[in-house]
Amino acid sequence: MLKQHLGETAGSADQKPWTIGYDGWQTNSRAGLSRPRAALMLNSVALTLSPVDTASMTDKSQPRYGEHVVSWTTIWDELNPDPDDAGVPPHGDHEAAEMHRLRGLVMAQAAETEAALGAILKQVDPAVNIERMTAGQLLSTLQQKLSPNAGSNQAIALDFIRQAIRRRNHSVHNTVRVGHSWRSYTTGGGEWVSVISIMGDSEYDEHDLLADLAFQQEATVAAARLLMSLS
């Protein structure tokens, strides 16, 4: 159990030793400890799927959790309920919904830029096979074939697209975590309130993702202009 690993119980909602929670990790500000949000450590239990569980993966045509992104720790806690986790912060899947929506737009817009890169490369070298090339590979191949002079419009466009690909990767490969703090009522009781959202290793929110989307759109514009200059 987690309290055996940490030497401290999770506590009830009234005790609140674990006051700040992230989707994936929780921090005890008093003890200076961190622990996985999931009820049990991954290497301490073997998950087995029953025939019913396996069938549910393939037979259902509708998403199990609806049109939402659900964190793996939410599913983990659902599969492995632990009474010691009573009163801990929520995962924040619903609070992160708008960030996930914007992440999807960032990725979709980046795909448009990737398609434009493929069209540019076919324009430059019709014999090249672009079918299995990633955006980064397309860009690198274009860089080699065009060999643009430093500071030229082509060089500026390719560098801008390279930055856009890096920003896209940040949205693709990082998960969103929402941190909560317990707000007590003067009349008794209280509620968990979301206080921070994190993507990767830094604070990130909807405004940052909106800026990412704007960057991706400008990268698509740069790619289209580059194709036009070569046509």
C-alpha positions in Angstrom: 0.0 0.0 0.0 1.1 3.6 -0.5 1.2 4.4 3.1 3.7 1.6 3.6 5.9 3.2 1.0 5.5 6.7 2.5 5.1 6.0 6.2 2.0 8.3 6.4 -1.7 7.7 5.8 -3.6 9.5 3.1 -6.1 10.9 5.6 -9.7 11.9 5.3 -11.2 14.9 3.5 -11.4 16.7 6.9 -7.7 16.0 7.8 -6.3 17.0 4.4 -2.6 16.2 4.8 -2.5 15.9 1.0 -3.5 19.4 0.0 -2.2 19.8 -3.5 -3.0 17.2 -6.2 -1.9 16.8 -9.7 -3.2 14.3 -12.2 -0.5 11.8 -11.7 1.2 13.0 -8.5 0.2 14.4 -5.2 2.3 16.5 -2.8 2.1 16.7 0.9 3.2 20.3 1.7 3.7 19.5 5.4 5.8 16.3 5.0 7.5 17.3 1.7 6.5 14.1 0.1 5.2 13.2 -3.3 3.3 10.1 -4.3 1.6 8.6 -7.4 -2.0 9.6 -7.6 -2.8 6.0 -8.7 -3.9 3.8 -5.8 -1.0 1.3 -6.2 2.4 1.4 -7.8 2.4 -0.1 -11.3 5.2 -2.6 -10.4 3.4 -3.9 -7.3 0.4 -5.5 -8.8 -0.4 -7.5 -12.0 -3.4 -6.4 -13.9 -5.4 -9.2 -15.6 -8.3 -8.7 -17.9 -11.3 -11.0 -17.7 -13.0 -12.1 -20.9 -15.7 -9.5 -20.2 -13.1 -6.7 -19.9 -11.5 -7.8 -23.2 -14.8 -8.0 -25.0 -15.7 -4.5 -23.8 -12.6 -3.2 -25.6 -13.7 -4.4 -29.0 -17.5 -4.6 -28.9 -18.5 -1.1 -27.9 -18.9 1.4 -30.7 -19.2 4.3 -28.3 -16.4 5.7 -26.1 -16.5 4.2 -22.6 -16.1 7.6 -21.0 -17.9 9.7 -23.5 -16.4 12.4 -25.7 -13.7 13.2 -23.2 -10.0 12.6 -22.6 -9.6 10.4 -19.5 -6.3 10.2 -17.7 -4.7 6.8 -17.2 -4.7 7.5 -13.4 -8.4 7.9 -13.4 -8.8 4.5 -15.0 -6.2 3.0 -12.7 -8.0 4.2 -9.6 -11.3 2.9 -11.0 -9.8 -0.5 -11.6 -8.0 -0.5 -8.2 -10.2 1.4 -5.7 -8.4 2.1 -2.4 -10.2 3.3 0.7 -7.1 5.0 1.9 -7.5 7.5 -1.0 -10.7 8.9 0.4 -10.6 12.7 0.4 -7.7 13.1 -2.0 -7.9 15.7 -4.8 -9.7 14.8 -8.0 -7.9 14.1 -11.3 -9.3 17.1 -13.0 -10.2 15.4 -16.3 -13.3 17.6 -16.8 -11.4 20.8 -15.9 -8.8 19.9 -18.6 -11.4 19.4 -21.3 -10.8 22.7 -23.0 -7.0 22.2 -23.0 -7.5 18.8 -24.6 -9.8 20.4 -27.3 -7.1 22.9 -28.1 -4.4 20.3 -28.2 -6.5 18.4 -30.8 -6.7 21.6 -32.9 -2.9 22.1 -32.6 -2.3 18.6 -33.8 -4.8 18.8 -36.7 -3.3 22.1 -37.9 0.2 20.6 -37.7 -1.0 17.8 -39.9 -2.0 20.4 -42.5 1.5 21.8 -42.5 2.9 18.3 -42.8 0.7 17.7 -45.9 1.9 21.0 -47.4 5.6 19.9 -46.8 4.9 16.8 -48.7 3.5 18.8 -51.6 6.5 21.0 -51.6 8.9 18.1 -51.6 7.0 16.5 -54.5 7.3 19.8 -56.3 11.1 19.9 -55.7 11.6 16.2 -56.5 8.7 14.3 -58.0 10.6 11.0 -57.7 10.8 11.1 -53.9 8.6 8.8 -51.9 7.0 10.8 -49.1 4.5 8.1 -48.0 6.2 7.1 -44.8 8.1 10.4 -44.0 7.3 12.3 -40.8 7.1 16.1 -40.7 10.6 16.3 -39.4 11.9 14.0 -42.2 10.1 16.0 -44.8 11.6 19.2 -43.5 15.1 17.8 -43.3 14.9 16.5 -46.9 13.6 19.8 -48.1 16.4 21.6 -46.3 19.0 19.4 -48.1 17.4 19.7 -51.5 16.7 23.5 -51.4 19.9 24.5 -49.5 18.6 28.0 -48.9 20.9 30.8 -48.2 20.9 32.0 -44.6 18.4 34.8 -44.2 16.5 34.0 -47.4 12.8 33.7 -47.4 13.1 30.0 -47.9 15.4 29.6 -44.9 13.2 31.8 -42.7 10.1 29.8 -43.7 11.8 26.4 -43.0 13.1 27.6 -39.7 9.6 28.8 -38.7 8.1 25.5 -39.6 10.8 23.7 -37.7 9.8 25.6 -34.6 6.2 24.8 -35.2 7.0 21.1 -35.3 8.7 21.3 -31.9 5.7 23.1 -30.4 3.4 20.4 -31.9 5.5 17.7 -30.3 5.1 19.4 -26.9 1.3 19.1 -27.3 1.4 15.5 -28.6 3.8 14.0 -26.1 2.9 15.6 -22.8 -0.2 15.1 -20.6 -2.2 17.7 -18.9 -2.3 17.7 -15.1 -4.6 19.8 -13.0 -3.6 20.8 -9.4 -6.2 21.4 -6.7 -6.3 23.0 -3.3 -8.8 22.4 -0.5 -11.0 25.5 0.2 -12.7 25.2 3.6 -16.1 26.8 4.2 -16.7 28.9 7.3 -19.9 26.9 7.8 -18.0 23.7 7.7 -16.9 21.3 4.9 -15.3 22.6 1.7 -14.4 21.7 -1.8 -11.5 21.0 -4.0 -10.7 24.0 -6.3 -8.4 23.8 -9.3 -5.5 26.2 -8.9 -3.0 25.3 -11.6 -2.7 23.3 -14.9 0.6 21.8 -16.0 1.6 20.3 -19.3 5.0 18.6 -19.4 7.2 20.1 -16.7 5.8 23.7 -16.7 2.6 25.6 -16.0 0.4 25.7 -19.1 -3.1 26.7 -19.8 -5.7 27.4 -22.5 -4.0 30.7 -23.4 -0.7 29.0 -24.1 -2.4 26.4 -26.3 -4.3 29.1 -28.2 -0.9 30.7 -28.9 0.4 27.3 -30.0 -2.6 27.0 -32.4 -1.8 30.5 -33.8 1.8 29.4 -34.4 0.7 26.3 -36.2 -1.6 28.3 -38.5 1.2 30.6 -39.4 3.4 27.7 -40.1 0.8 26.4 -42.6 0.7 29.8 -44.2 4.5 29.8 -44.5 4.4 26.3 -46.1 1.7 27.4 -48.6 3.7 30.5 -49.5 6.9 28.4 -50.0 5.0 26.0 -52.3 3.7 29.0 -54.2 7.2 30.4 -54.7 8.3 27.1 -56.2 5.4 26.6 -58.5 
